[in-house]
């Protein structure tokens, strides 16, 4: 058992600007996390080394690179081989959760999410990775 | 002298003919003794001339003909009754080596120097007989094939008249042979093909332009009973005794067409279903995405994460939030319905301890109890019984039944949850002491988009799909969802699960 470090830096990639905004409020203002949101995989990958997120949240269905594709790119980077990645999706079904986990996701959050508990939910996933 | 020359000439000519023809020529006396034979006779019977001369001709016949011959000859001489003479017939010959063979025999009578004599001309017909036999066998075989194949075979003349029809063709078209023989083949075709056929045949004979011959195609046939059917037709042309004829091979393909049609229909349905599934999945995603922003925004306001507003603003925000919740429930239920209807609902069966499952159901649905000021109570339940179910889906059913019970209960009443063994299975019951289900609504309880009117109107948040979905989920478990209700007293909903009992390993 490893001691669980404090979760501070979260990167959230989401193509919907409205959802980006509410998620930012939920994670930053409600949850007190240092969060950067961006609209797509390329933007996210371009700033990942400067920001060094401890956890990454990916929307699943996006134009261009989708969540699973971005996950593959992230895993290609030596510094992010084991960084917890959480999928967030509006198309969630019991069997899909298992499928996303097999792809290497730490867990799945379904939309609509509860903004008042989103940061806590993310922290719980983070803690579970260190159990 | 000149006359003698002429006679000599004739004699030598006759001799040359007799010695070279392939037929055997034998002359016998009226006692049946051989006088002369030509070389062909030697060859046919295998005897040398000197072995035959002066012998009774019956030596060239097998028994019983050998014995009969003498009496036959004397009978003829005394009565004049002919059996072969001047007629010719097929008889059996016997060679020197004892073998017998069919021969054609013609006998003529003559008088030489006042002496009655007979000339027999014999031809070995074994080869012809063998050929005939082979031909007959071939014919029998061909006929057997024609009689037994499932394809209809019809031959017609170059004028379109039916000449032969095999049994399969009779069966296919429903006519007997005698009803078809000599008729125009166009009687087996419906209009307009019937009228075109004669013209078509004439045209072909004239121009050689083929439309079906040697190609084969699908056409329409007409049965005796007037029904038409699809048939596959192949036509070949032949010449019989210098006469041009056509053979048509017809196969009734109604069944095959039907199967093809069914297959096409099934594939079309699969395709439509896939489009529908994709559409519903997309719609569900597209609806949830804006709803995520709406709900989250409202929740952030209600959760006081953002600036505070007036009381009235708060009420309106609450209404908006409550209805966005309701919209989400509706989207989820519609997605479930579409899964049920396309038979795409996957169940993940697991072994679950029933007692703790029901305890979880009560704690998970506590919010409903609080909202409606009622109390969920776990009554009887076997402590160590396991059930084999999809716990997520069964929990969905429990939530539906418990929220319905809470919604329709009087304040401060209790809602009882219990499980009992029943017959081969287990029955889970959710019991409320509410107003009961009105009689006129009872038969529509499980229909889609149905909701009984709640008298106090304090709650209208259901989707009207819950019980329909619950029933389908229980049926997918091979179980049954039913209810007992007494107006004014209350309602019990029963989940009956069969053969899903599993005992825990023996307790210490």
Boltz contact constraints between the chains, C-beta under 6 A:
constraints:
  - contact:
      token1: [A, 18]
      token2: [B, 293]
      max_distance: 6.0
  - contact:
      token1: [A, 19]
      token2: [B, 292]
      max_distance: 6.0
  - contact:
      token1: [A, 19]
      token2: [B, 293]
      max_distance: 6.0
  - contact:
      token1: [A, 22]
      token2: [B, 293]
      max_distance: 6.0
  - contact:
      token1: [A, 22]
      token2: [B, 296]
      max_distance: 6.0
  - contact:
      token1: [A, 22]
      token2: [B, 297]
      max_distance: 6.0
  - contact:
      token1: [A, 25]
      token2: [B, 300]
      max_distance: 6.0
  - contact:
      token1: [A, 29]
      token2: [B, 305]
      max_distance: 6.0
  - contact:
      token1: [A, 30]
      token2: [B, 305]
      max_distance: 6.0
  - contact:
      token1: [A, 90]
      token2: [B, 285]
      max_distance: 6.0
  - contact:
      token1: [A, 90]
      token2: [B, 288]
      max_distance: 6.0
  - contact:
      token1: [A, 90]
      token2: [B, 289]
      max_distance: 6.0
  - contact:
      token1: [A, 91]
      token2: [B, 285]
      max_distance: 6.0
  - contact:
      token1: [A, 94]
      token2: [B, 392]
      max_distance: 6.0
  - contact:
      token1: [A, 95]
      token2: [B, 346]
      max_distance: 6.0
  - contact:
      token1: [A, 111]
      token2: [B, 288]
      max_distance: 6.0
  - contact:
      token1: [A, 111]
      token2: [B, 292]
      max_distance: 6.0
  - contact:
      token1: [A, 112]
      token2: [B, 291]
      max_distance: 6.0
  - contact:
      token1: [A, 112]
      token2: [B, 292]
      max_distance: 6.0
  - contact:
      token1: [A, 112]
      token2: [B, 295]
      max_distance: 6.0
  - contact:
      token1: [A, 115]
      token2: [B, 296]
      max_distance: 6.0
  - contact:
      token1: [A, 115]
      token2: [B, 299]
      max_distance: 6.0
  - contact:
      token1: [A, 115]
      token2: [B, 300]
      max_distance: 6.0
  - contact:
      token1: [A, 116]
      token2: [B, 299]
      max_distance: 6.0
  - contact:
      token1: [A, 116]
      token2: [B, 303]
      max_distance: 6.0
